[in-house]
Amino acid sequence: TEMPGQYDTLRGVAFGKGAVIAVGGGGSYWEANSFVARSTDLSTWDEDLIAGTEADRYRLQDVAFGGEVFVAVGDHAHAIRSGNGGTSWTATGPDVQEARVLSVAGSSDDRFVAVGWHWVEYDAPKTSF
């Protein structure tokens, strides 16, 4: 789903469980949408997999695969996860209005670490997805 006057831009890509996941979104920091696309052959893509769901809130900046799980992160510290190869996604927790998560990395035991910034204060990473 595109915001008025904005295009979905892809910002991150990951491979796992036989699928490639690309994430991004459109709009501005305060009024935006998430975008997730999935392919198993790099020729055909299932697009906008989370449009209209509770996971479609803010632009996504990156995606990673670890163990059996994909995690995507973005503006407002928005994070979503998929445990079924990227076919469905759920939000992982509360968003943080003055924060942006820019990158995420996953390990083989389904643990993830994400980095970004907060406009008001610094806080060491504490969240597992």
WOQUIWO-V197711 format. One record per backbone hydrogen bond with DSSP energy under -0.5 kcal/mol. CO is the residue of the C=O (numbers start at 1). NH is the residue of the N-H. If there is no record, write none. Layout:
co-><CO;CO>
nh-><NH;NH>
//
This chain:
co-><3;9;12;14;16;19;20;21;22;23;23;24;24;25;26;31;33;35;36;37;38;39;44;45;46;48;50;53;55;57;59;62;64;66;66;69;70;71;72;73;73;74;74;75;76;78;79;80;81;82;84;90;95;96;98;99;100;100;103;105;107;111;113;115;115;117>
nh-><6;25;23;21;19;16;39;14;37;11;12;35;60;9;33;28;26;24;49;22;46;20;41;47;38;51;53;56;57;32;75;73;71;68;69;66;82;64;80;61;62;77;101;78;96;74;92;72;90;70;87;81;97;99;119;76;102;117;115;113;110;107;105;102;103;100>
//
